[in-house]
Amino acid sequence: MGPNEIVEPYESPRARHLPPATVFQWLRKGWETLTVDPVPSLIYGVGVFLVSVVVVWTLFTFGYDYILFPALAGFMVVAPFLAIGLYEKARLTDAGEKATLAKMLFVRPASGAQVLFVGVLLMLLMATWMRAAVIVYALFFGVRPFPGLDHIAPVLFGTPTGWAMLVTGCVIGGLFAAFSFAIAVVSFPMLLDQRLDAFTAMGTSISTAWNNMPVMIAWGFIVLCAFLISILTVGAAMIVLFPVIGHATWYVYQDMK
């Protein structure tokens, strides 16, 4: 989008007064979109799963396993950007068009490179969170080397220092997660659908989350549950859950705009 181009007018977000149970309608629509020619969506989910496997393997191979947990949490920060192709399939399905894998991988957002701007911002947020997590560890355990994943559980759950670090880390991580959720919950579908600049989209997304807090908190809880289920299944559930959540996010945007 060039500097002299005129963006589309938009309405300021307002409270939609949607009940928290609306999240189940979004999930149902996300599932229905998945089942409309499910192969492209599942391939997309497999791709995200494989990228996650490569990242985890790289951390272990090069001795960075001490940032595994922050990296897993950081995935939630950048996931809205990774799901851009899933929003596109939902958009095309709504329009009665066929969504091929090529269209999902080579998306042409109405806002052009503004999507990349928000994506880079989320990546910077993830990097900042991972650095903050290392600092939190150092504040409680000093310069002691990371004991390894096989010995960290007794340290975290069996000592007062470990519990203090967990609480502090969860609070700080929660703040990062809440902020990234607020700026991304509808900004990516909005940039895909409308010719807007990144700051307008992010500001609108934050206002939408603020003005519709009950249903947004419920939706954030659903996303968190999907993330935890994916971890408990060593990422396998992500192959299905990531596309469903991605498709459903399009309908979040549709109901909120």
Secondary structure, 3 states (H helix, E strand, C coil): CCCCCCCCCCCCCCCCCCCCCHHHHHHHHHHHHHHCCHHHHHHHHHHHHHHHHHHHHHHHHCCCHHHHHHHHHHHHHHHHHHCHHHHHHHHHHHCCCCCCHHHHHCCCCCCCCHHHHHHHHHHHHHHHHHHHHHHHHHHHHCCCCCCCHHHHHHHHHCCHHHHHHHHHHHHHHHHHHHHHHHHHCCHHHHHHHCCCCHHHHHHHHHHHHHHCHHHHHHHHHHHHHHHHHHHHCCCCCHHHHHHHHHHHHHHHHHHHC
